[in-house]
């Protein structure tokens, strides 16, 4: 049985897949498997993966018959994986040689549920190191205690699934799966659930993942309706956190993060198609009204004036039934709030 399963979704990344696969080859070991999930690519990615299935040691290629999105592709990989430990990589990123063996050594030595890692962000030729926003390194801790404080960046704000390694017991408990169908922000409910429900975690300064930013096909670069799935993602975060026994303590952080992401999208609304921009405003107005109003008021009082002003203006907008629920609701008449 494999010691480590590496789950790598691919969708129309023919330009980058060869580099990704070459970096996997530089991380092979006889007890490693690489679960390569082709999310119904329509370019040459499928041919590249078919060749990798023959040539890359430990490769297991799985193909979706229809495009399902990153969350579902990762779930396919989790369900296929056989390793004692699991980790992720995206199909347009790459690794330093020998990174996975070192990462596996870290989690085996610490003997915890999961380990989070720093990474290198690559935008064109520029390189910058991004660190887990948690000061203690190499120490096993309670992940719940890394959620707060509400007014600072914490481990739940560093949601990259590929920045870490996870014990199989988390998958067996259902904690590693993503919300099927989420096309963006899929890692937000995931990272919150890990920190609320796992028992132990640690942070390491080990560097080895190179995260490619600014890819034209990335959803972060495309202003279409799929971007609005962040509403569904954060509605899930709020609902699950509110149901937690410590919901009152944790909700201010969840609401503050939701508001920050919402403000970010509203602040760059010009990149969206006009119909999507209108839908964004309506969905945000409805989401702000659904939040616990006492917590929201406290959060907005402590946000900077510009971001809080954007949110207050949107909250005053009329809300349509179409904007009263998560993305995907049917259009309807305007309703009073």
C-alpha positions as CSV (number, residue, x, y, z in Angstrom):
1,X,0.0,0.0,0.0
2,X,1.3,3.5,-0.8
3,X,2.6,5.6,2.1
4,X,1.6,8.9,0.3
5,X,-1.1,9.7,-2.2
6,X,-0.7,12.9,-4.2
7,X,-4.0,14.2,-5.7
8,X,-3.5,16.4,-8.8
9,X,-6.6,17.7,-10.7
10,X,-6.0,18.9,-14.3
11,X,-8.3,20.9,-16.6
12,X,-7.1,22.4,-19.9
13,X,-3.6,23.1,-18.7
14,X,-1.6,21.7,-21.6
15,X,0.8,24.6,-21.3
16,X,1.7,23.8,-17.7
17,X,1.1,20.1,-17.2
18,X,4.5,19.0,-18.5
19,X,6.3,21.0,-15.9
20,X,3.9,19.8,-13.2
21,X,4.5,16.2,-14.2
22,X,8.2,16.6,-14.4
23,X,8.3,17.9,-10.8
24,X,6.3,14.9,-9.7
25,X,8.8,12.7,-11.4
26,X,11.5,14.4,-9.2
27,X,9.4,13.4,-6.2
28,X,8.8,9.7,-6.9
29,X,9.4,7.0,-4.4
30,X,8.4,3.3,-4.6
31,X,5.7,3.9,-1.9
32,X,4.2,7.0,-3.4
33,X,1.2,7.2,-5.8
34,X,0.1,10.1,-8.0
35,X,-3.6,10.3,-8.6
36,X,-4.0,12.4,-11.8
37,X,-7.6,13.5,-12.3
38,X,-8.5,14.8,-15.7
39,X,-11.6,16.9,-15.2
40,X,-12.8,16.3,-18.8
41,X,-10.1,18.5,-20.5
42,X,-10.8,19.5,-24.1
43,X,-7.2,20.4,-25.1
44,X,-4.1,18.3,-25.2
45,X,-4.1,17.8,-21.4
46,X,-5.7,14.4,-21.7
47,X,-3.0,13.1,-24.1
48,X,-0.3,14.4,-21.8
49,X,-1.9,12.6,-18.8
50,X,-2.3,9.4,-20.8
51,X,1.4,9.4,-21.5
52,X,2.1,10.2,-17.8
53,X,0.1,7.1,-16.9
54,X,2.5,5.0,-18.8
55,X,5.8,6.8,-17.9
56,X,5.4,8.3,-14.4
57,X,6.1,5.7,-11.6
58,X,3.1,5.4,-9.3
59,X,0.7,7.3,-11.6
60,X,-3.0,6.5,-11.5
61,X,-5.1,8.4,-14.2
62,X,-8.8,9.0,-13.6
63,X,-10.9,10.9,-16.2
64,X,-14.2,12.6,-15.6
65,X,-16.8,12.2,-18.4
66,X,-18.0,15.8,-17.8
67,X,-16.3,18.8,-16.3
68,X,-17.2,19.0,-12.6
69,X,-14.8,21.6,-11.2
70,X,-11.9,21.6,-8.8
71,X,-13.8,20.5,-5.7
72,X,-15.3,17.5,-7.2
73,X,-12.1,16.5,-9.0
74,X,-10.2,16.6,-5.7
75,X,-13.0,14.4,-4.2
76,X,-12.5,11.9,-7.0
77,X,-8.8,11.8,-6.1
78,X,-9.5,11.4,-2.4
79,X,-11.9,8.5,-3.1
80,X,-9.3,6.9,-5.4
81,X,-6.3,7.4,-3.1
82,X,-4.9,4.5,-1.0
83,X,-2.1,6.1,0.9
84,X,-1.6,6.4,4.6
85,X,-1.2,10.2,4.0
86,X,-2.7,12.4,1.4
87,X,-1.7,15.7,-0.2
88,X,-2.6,17.9,-3.2
89,X,-1.1,19.8,-6.0
90,X,-2.9,21.8,-8.8
91,X,-2.2,20.9,-12.4
92,X,-0.5,24.2,-13.2
93,X,1.8,24.4,-10.2
94,X,5.1,22.5,-9.5
95,X,7.4,21.2,-6.8
96,X,11.0,21.4,-5.7
97,X,12.8,18.0,-6.2
98,X,12.6,15.8,-3.1
99,X,9.9,17.9,-1.5
100,X,7.4,15.2,-0.8
101,X,9.8,12.8,1.0
102,X,10.8,15.7,3.3
103,X,7.2,16.6,3.9
104,X,6.3,13.0,4.8
105,X,9.2,12.9,7.2
106,X,7.8,16.0,9.0
107,X,4.3,14.6,9.6
108,X,5.5,11.2,10.6
109,X,7.9,12.7,13.1
110,X,5.2,15.1,14.6
111,X,2.5,12.4,14.5
112,X,-0.4,14.8,14.1
113,X,-3.6,14.9,11.9
114,X,-2.2,17.5,9.5
115,X,0.7,19.7,8.8
116,X,0.5,23.1,7.0
117,X,3.4,24.5,5.0
118,X,4.7,27.8,3.5
119,X,4.9,28.1,-0.3
120,X,6.5,30.2,-3.1
121,X,4.1,32.3,-5.2
122,X,5.2,32.8,-8.8
123,X,3.8,35.7,-10.9
124,X,5.6,35.8,-14.2
125,X,9.2,35.8,-13.2
126,X,8.6,37.3,-9.8
127,X,8.9,35.0,-6.7
128,X,7.7,35.7,-3.2
129,X,7.5,33.5,-0.1
130,X,4.1,33.2,1.5
131,X,4.0,31.9,5.1
132,X,1.3,30.2,7.1
133,X,0.0,33.0,9.4
134,X,0.8,31.2,12.5
135,X,4.0,31.9,14.5
136,X,4.7,28.5,16.2
137,X,6.6,26.0,14.0
138,X,7.3,22.4,14.5
139,X,5.0,22.1,17.6
140,X,1.8,20.0,17.7
141,X,-1.2,22.1,18.6
142,X,-5.0,22.1,18.8
143,X,-6.2,23.4,15.3
144,X,-9.2,25.0,16.9
145,X,-7.0,27.4,18.8
146,X,-5.5,28.6,15.5
147,X,-8.8,30.1,14.2
148,X,-8.7,33.3,16.3
149,X,-8.1,36.2,16.8
150,X,-10.9,37.6,14.6
151,X,-9.1,40.8,13.7
152,X,-5.9,39.2,12.4
153,X,-4.9,36.8,9.6
154,X,-4.9,33.3,11.0
155,X,-4.5,29.7,9.7
156,X,-8.1,29.6,8.4
157,X,-7.2,32.5,6.1
158,X,-4.4,30.4,4.5
159,X,-6.8,28.0,2.8
160,X,-4.5,26.4,0.1
161,X,-5.2,22.6,0.2
162,X,-1.9,21.9,-1.5
163,X,0.0,23.7,1.3
164,X,0.2,20.7,3.6
165,X,-0.2,16.9,4.2
166,X,-3.0,15.1,5.9
167,X,-3.4,11.8,7.7
168,X,-5.8,9.2,6.2
169,X,-7.9,9.2,9.4
170,X,-9.1,12.7,8.3
171,X,-10.4,11.3,5.0
172,X,-12.0,8.3,6.9
173,X,-13.9,10.8,9.1
174,X,-15.1,12.8,6.0
175,X,-13.0,15.9,6.9
176,X,-10.9,16.0,3.7
177,X,-13.7,16.1,1.2
178,X,-14.7,19.3,-0.5
179,X,-18.2,20.6,-1.2
180,X,-19.2,19.1,-4.5
181,X,-20.0,21.7,-7.2
182,X,-18.2,24.7,-5.7
183,X,-16.3,26.3,-8.5
184,X,-14.4,28.8,-6.4
185,X,-13.6,29.3,-2.7
186,X,-14.0,25.5,-2.4
187,X,-11.1,25.5,0.2
188,X,-12.8,27.9,2.6
189,X,-15.4,25.5,4.2
190,X,-12.8,22.8,3.9
191,X,-10.1,24.7,6.0
192,X,-12.6,25.8,8.6
193,X,-13.9,22.3,9.0
194,X,-10.4,20.9,9.5
195,X,-9.6,23.5,12.1
196,X,-12.9,22.9,14.0
197,X,-13.0,19.1,13.9
198,X,-9.4,17.7,13.6
199,X,-7.6,17.1,16.8
200,X,-4.0,18.0,16.1
201,X,-2.0,20.0,13.6
202,X,1.4,21.6,13.2
203,X,3.1,24.2,10.9
204,X,6.4,23.7,9.2
205,X,8.6,26.2,7.3
206,X,9.4,23.6,4.7
207,X,9.3,25.2,1.2
208,X,8.7,23.2,-1.9
209,X,5.4,24.1,-3.6
210,X,5.5,26.7,-6.4
211,X,2.1,28.3,-6.8
212,X,1.6,29.9,-10.2
213,X,-0.5,33.1,-10.1
214,X,-1.9,35.0,-13.1
215,X,-2.8,32.0,-15.2
216,X,-5.3,33.3,-17.8
217,X,-7.6,30.2,-17.5
218,X,-7.7,30.5,-13.7
219,X,-11.1,31.4,-12.2
220,X,-9.4,34.1,-10.2
221,X,-8.7,35.8,-13.5
222,X,-12.2,35.3,-15.0
223,X,-15.1,37.6,-14.1
224,X,-17.9,35.2,-14.8
225,X,-20.7,33.7,-12.7
226,X,-18.6,30.9,-11.3
227,X,-16.8,33.5,-9.1
228,X,-20.1,34.0,-7.2
229,X,-19.8,30.6,-5.6
230,X,-17.8,32.3,-2.8
231,X,-21.3,33.2,-1.5
232,X,-22.3,29.5,-1.2
233,X,-18.9,28.7,0.3
234,X,-19.0,31.3,3.0
235,X,-22.7,30.7,3.8
236,X,-21.6,27.1,4.5
237,X,-18.8,28.4,6.7
238,X,-21.2,30.6,8.7
239,X,-23.8,27.8,9.1
240,X,-21.4,25.2,10.2
241,X,-19.6,27.6,12.6
242,X,-22.9,28.8,14.1
243,X,-23.8,25.1,14.8
244,X,-20.5,24.6,16.6
245,X,-20.5,24.4,20.5
246,X,-18.2,27.4,20.4
247,X,-20.1,29.2,17.7
248,X,-20.4,32.4,19.6
249,X,-16.7,32.6,20.1
250,X,-15.8,31.7,16.5
251,X,-18.5,33.5,14.5
252,X,-16.9,37.0,14.6
253,X,-13.9,35.6,12.7
254,X,-16.1,33.8,10.1
255,X,-18.2,37.0,9.5
256,X,-15.2,39.2,9.3
257,X,-13.5,37.0,6.7
258,X,-16.8,36.7,4.7
259,X,-17.1,40.5,4.7
260,X,-13.4,41.0,3.7
261,X,-13.9,38.6,0.7
262,X,-17.2,40.3,-0.2
263,X,-15.6,43.7,-0.1
264,X,-12.7,42.5,-2.3
265,X,-15.1,41.3,-5.0
266,X,-17.2,44.4,-4.8
267,X,-14.1,46.6,-5.0
268,X,-13.1,45.0,-8.3
269,X,-16.6,44.7,-9.7
270,X,-15.6,46.2,-13.0
271,X,-14.0,42.9,-14.0
272,X,-17.3,41.1,-14.0
273,X,-19.8,41.0,-16.9
274,X,-22.6,43.5,-16.3
275,X,-25.3,40.9,-15.5
276,X,-22.9,39.1,-13.1
277,X,-22.0,42.4,-11.4
278,X,-25.7,43.1,-10.8
279,X,-26.1,39.6,-9.4
280,X,-23.0,40.0,-7.2
281,X,-24.5,43.1,-5.6
282,X,-27.8,41.5,-5.0
283,X,-26.3,38.3,-3.6
284,X,-24.1,40.3,-1.3
285,X,-27.0,42.4,0.0
286,X,-29.0,39.2,0.8
287,X,-25.9,37.6,2.4
288,X,-25.3,40.6,4.7
289,X,-29.0,40.5,5.8
290,X,-28.6,36.8,6.6
291,X,-25.7,37.2,8.9
292,X,-26.2,37.6,12.7
293,X,-26.7,41.3,12.8
294,X,-25.1,41.9,16.1
295,X,-21.9,40.2,15.0
296,X,-22.0,42.0,11.6
297,X,-22.4,45.4,13.3
298,X,-19.4,44.8,15.5
299,X,-17.3,43.6,12.6
300,X,-18.2,46.6,10.4
301,X,-17.4,49.0,13.2
302,X,-13.9,47.6,13.4
303,X,-13.2,47.4,9.6
304,X,-11.5,50.2,7.7
305,X,-13.9,53.0,6.7
306,X,-13.7,52.3,2.9
307,X,-14.5,48.6,3.1
308,X,-17.2,49.1,5.7
309,X,-18.8,51.9,3.5
310,X,-18.9,49.6,0.5
311,X,-20.7,46.9,2.5
312,X,-23.2,49.3,4.1
313,X,-24.1,50.7,0.7
314,X,-24.7,47.3,-0.7
315,X,-26.7,46.2,2.4
316,X,-29.2,49.1,1.7
317,X,-29.9,47.8,-1.8
318,X,-33.3,46.2,-2.5
319,X,-33.0,42.4,-2.5
320,X,-34.7,40.3,-5.1
321,X,-35.7,36.7,-4.4
322,X,-33.0,35.7,-6.9
323,X,-30.5,37.4,-4.7
324,X,-32.0,36.2,-1.4
325,X,-30.2,32.8,-1.4
326,X,-27.0,31.2,-2.6
327,X,-25.8,31.5,-6.2
328,X,-28.0,29.5,-8.5
329,X,-31.4,30.5,-7.2
330,X,-34.2,31.1,-9.7
331,X,-35.1,34.7,-10.7
332,X,-38.2,36.2,-9.1
333,X,-39.9,39.5,-8.1
334,X,-38.4,42.0,-5.7
335,X,-39.2,41.3,-2.1
336,X,-39.4,43.6,0.9
337,X,-36.7,43.2,3.6
